[in-house]
Amino acid sequence: HGIDSSLFYPRPKRKQNRFVVFSGGKLEYRKGQDIVVAAFRQFAKRHSDAVLATVWQNPWGVSPNDLGTAGHVDGDIEVDENGCQRIEKWAVQNGISSSQIVDFGKVPNTLMPDIYAQASVAVFGSRCEGGTNMVAMEAMASGVPCILSANTGHLDLITEDNCFPLFKQSPLTIQKTKETSHWRESDIEELVDALERVYHDREEANARGSNGARFMRDWTWERRTRPLIDRIQQSIQDQ
């Protein structure tokens, strides 16, 4: 995976009175939005200025049974007449105040930089990433302080000081199959602590956000695909 550096780079933050927790990625068990909801639910009770801003719409549908598998949330989510999940209603049903949840709906990729510019922190609690998580890469490239589950593909994005890793990773205790044997479950309390850390130390958070943006300079599509193209060309020449 790579990022479009002409779109995703640090921009001036929008001035606002809310602490915006961004979470993106298609709504599904693998992406761990149930973990994010459970952690934010605790965090929001302590901070009335916190708001969860989501870009979770999944055009392929979502299984309520999957979302509720881990027992963190009630997975029953409605779909409207346009095929969009009723994210805000679902969040309220799971204990988040209606004033602390905003779903941006289906957002074209070209408009995502404006959303990142509003974020105080971005959270990615995936149980598995087969690649590197493109939404997380875009947020990091935009200078947003990011909280990442330290498992699978996310490990390629994590350094000592470019994000807030969630190191407490446990094997799945349910829905285990051969395909999910390498998936990992983030600790909700560790995620709440990470949110508190960002909330109370904005200087550290901004520094890690800046380090993340610098790290992502080497992750443009051109730089990431060039070695593959060179290898293919070499293979053709060797035949």
C-alpha positions in Angstrom: 0.0 0.0 0.0 1.0 3.6 -0.6 -0.5 7.1 -0.1 -1.1 10.0 -2.4 1.3 12.6 -1.1 -0.4 15.4 -3.1 -3.6 14.8 -0.9 -2.3 13.6 2.4 0.1 15.8 4.2 0.0 18.0 7.4 -2.4 20.8 7.1 -3.4 23.6 9.5 -5.7 22.2 12.1 -9.2 23.6 12.3 -9.9 25.5 15.5 -12.7 23.9 17.5 -13.8 23.2 21.0 -14.2 19.5 20.7 -11.8 16.6 21.1 -12.4 14.7 17.9 -11.6 11.0 17.9 -11.5 9.8 14.3 -12.0 6.2 13.3 -12.1 5.0 9.7 -12.3 1.8 7.7 -15.2 -0.4 6.6 -17.4 -1.6 9.5 -16.6 -5.2 10.3 -15.3 -7.4 13.0 -11.8 -7.6 11.5 -11.5 -3.8 11.7 -12.4 -3.8 15.4 -14.9 -0.9 15.5 -16.6 -2.7 18.4 -13.4 -2.2 20.4 -13.3 1.5 19.5 -17.0 1.9 20.5 -16.4 0.2 23.8 -13.3 2.3 24.6 -14.8 5.6 23.5 -17.9 4.9 25.5 -15.8 4.9 28.7 -13.6 7.8 27.6 -16.6 10.0 26.6 -18.2 9.6 30.1 -15.1 11.4 31.5 -14.9 14.1 28.8 -18.0 15.9 27.6 -16.0 17.6 24.8 -15.1 14.3 23.2 -16.8 13.3 19.9 -16.3 10.1 17.9 -16.2 11.0 14.2 -16.5 7.9 11.9 -16.1 7.0 8.3 -17.2 3.4 8.6 -19.8 2.9 5.8 -19.4 -0.5 4.2 -20.9 -1.0 0.7 -20.6 -4.8 1.1 -22.9 -4.9 4.1 -22.1 -5.9 7.6 -23.0 -8.9 9.7 -24.6 -8.0 13.1 -23.5 -11.3 14.5 -19.9 -10.5 13.6 -19.9 -7.1 15.2 -21.2 -8.4 18.5 -19.0 -11.5 18.5 -16.6 -10.3 21.1 -19.3 -9.2 23.4 -18.2 -5.5 23.5 -21.3 -4.2 21.8 -24.7 -5.1 20.6 -24.0 -5.9 16.9 -27.6 -5.2 15.6 -27.2 -2.3 13.2 -29.9 -1.0 10.8 -29.5 -0.1 7.2 -31.4 2.8 5.6 -33.1 3.0 2.2 -29.8 4.0 0.5 -27.9 1.0 1.8 -26.0 3.0 4.5 -25.6 1.7 8.0 -27.2 3.8 10.7 -23.9 4.4 12.5 -25.1 7.1 14.8 -28.2 5.2 16.0 -26.1 2.1 16.5 -23.5 4.0 18.6 -26.3 5.5 20.8 -27.8 2.0 21.3 -24.4 1.0 22.6 -24.1 3.7 25.2 -22.7 6.7 23.4 -24.5 10.1 23.7 -26.1 11.3 20.5 -24.1 14.6 21.0 -20.8 12.7 21.0 -21.1 10.7 17.7 -20.9 12.0 14.1 -20.9 9.7 11.1 -19.6 11.4 7.9 -21.2 8.8 5.7 -19.7 7.8 2.4 -16.8 10.2 1.8 -14.9 10.4 -1.5 -11.2 9.9 -0.9 -10.4 13.4 -2.2 -12.4 14.9 0.7 -10.7 12.9 3.5 -7.9 15.5 4.1 -10.6 17.9 5.4 -11.7 15.3 7.9 -8.2 14.6 9.0 -7.7 18.3 9.6 -10.5 18.2 12.2 -9.1 15.1 14.1 -7.4 15.4 17.5 -6.5 11.7 17.3 -7.2 8.7 15.0 -7.9 5.2 16.4 -7.4 2.0 14.5 -8.1 -1.1 16.6 -7.9 -3.7 13.8 -7.7 -7.4 14.7 -5.9 -8.0 11.4 -4.5 -6.0 8.5 -3.4 -8.1 5.5 -1.7 -5.0 4.1 -0.9 -1.9 6.1 -4.3 -0.2 6.5 -4.6 2.6 4.0 -6.8 4.8 6.1 -4.3 4.7 9.0 -1.5 5.6 6.5 -3.5 8.6 5.2 -4.1 9.8 8.7 -0.5 9.5 9.7 0.6 11.2 6.5 -1.7 14.1 7.4 0.0 14.5 10.8 -2.8 13.1 12.9 -1.7 11.4 16.1 -2.6 7.8 15.6 -3.4 4.9 18.0 -2.6 1.6 16.3 -3.2 -2.0 17.3 0.3 -3.6 17.3 -0.5 -6.6 15.2 -0.3 -8.0 11.7 0.1 -5.3 9.0 0.1 -2.4 11.4 3.5 -3.5 12.6 5.0 -2.2 9.4 3.8 1.3 10.3 4.9 1.4 14.0 8.2 2.9 15.2 9.2 4.0 18.7 7.8 7.4 18.5 5.5 7.9 15.4 2.2 6.7 16.9 0.7 5.3 20.1 0.8 1.5 19.8 -1.5 -0.9 21.6 0.9 -3.6 22.7 -1.5 -5.7 24.7 -2.6 -8.1 22.0 -4.4 -11.3 22.9 -5.3 -14.3 20.7 -9.0 -14.5 19.8 -11.0 -16.5 22.2 -14.0 -16.8 19.9 -14.6 -17.1 16.2 -11.3 -18.8 15.9 -10.5 -20.5 12.6 -7.4 -21.5 10.7 -7.7 -18.2 8.8 -8.0 -16.1 12.0 -5.3 -17.8 14.1 -2.9 -14.9 13.7 -5.6 -12.2 14.5 -5.2 -10.4 17.7 -7.5 -8.6 20.2 -6.6 -5.2 21.6 -7.1 -4.4 25.2 -9.9 -1.9 25.7 -8.4 -0.4 28.9 -5.1 0.2 27.1 -7.0 2.0 24.4 -8.8 4.2 26.9 -5.4 5.0 28.5 -4.0 5.9 25.1 -6.9 8.3 24.5 -6.3 9.9 28.0 -2.7 10.2 27.2 -3.4 12.1 24.0 -6.1 14.2 25.7 -3.8 15.3 28.5 -0.6 15.7 26.6 -1.3 17.4 23.3 2.4 18.4 22.9 3.5 14.7 22.9 0.6 13.8 20.7 1.5 16.5 18.1 5.1 15.4 18.2 4.1 11.8 17.4 1.8 13.0 14.7 4.6 15.0 13.1 6.9 12.0 13.3 4.2 9.9 11.7 3.9 12.3 8.8 7.7 12.3 8.3 7.7 8.5 8.4 5.0 8.3 5.7 7.0 10.4 3.3 8.7 7.1 2.2 5.3 5.5 1.6 4.1 7.1 -1.6 2.6 4.9 -4.2 5.6 5.6 -6.5 8.2 4.6 -3.9 6.3 1.5 -2.8 5.6 0.2 -6.3 9.0 1.0 -7.9 10.8 -2.0 -6.3 8.0 -4.3 -7.5 8.2 -2.9 -11.0 12.0 -3.2 -11.0 11.8 -6.8 -9.9 9.2 -7.7 -12.5 11.3 -6.1 -15.2 14.4 -8.0 -14.0 12.5 -11.3 -14.1 11.4 -10.6 -17.7 14.9 -9.9 -18.7 16.2 -13.0 -17.0 13.8 -15.3 -19.0 
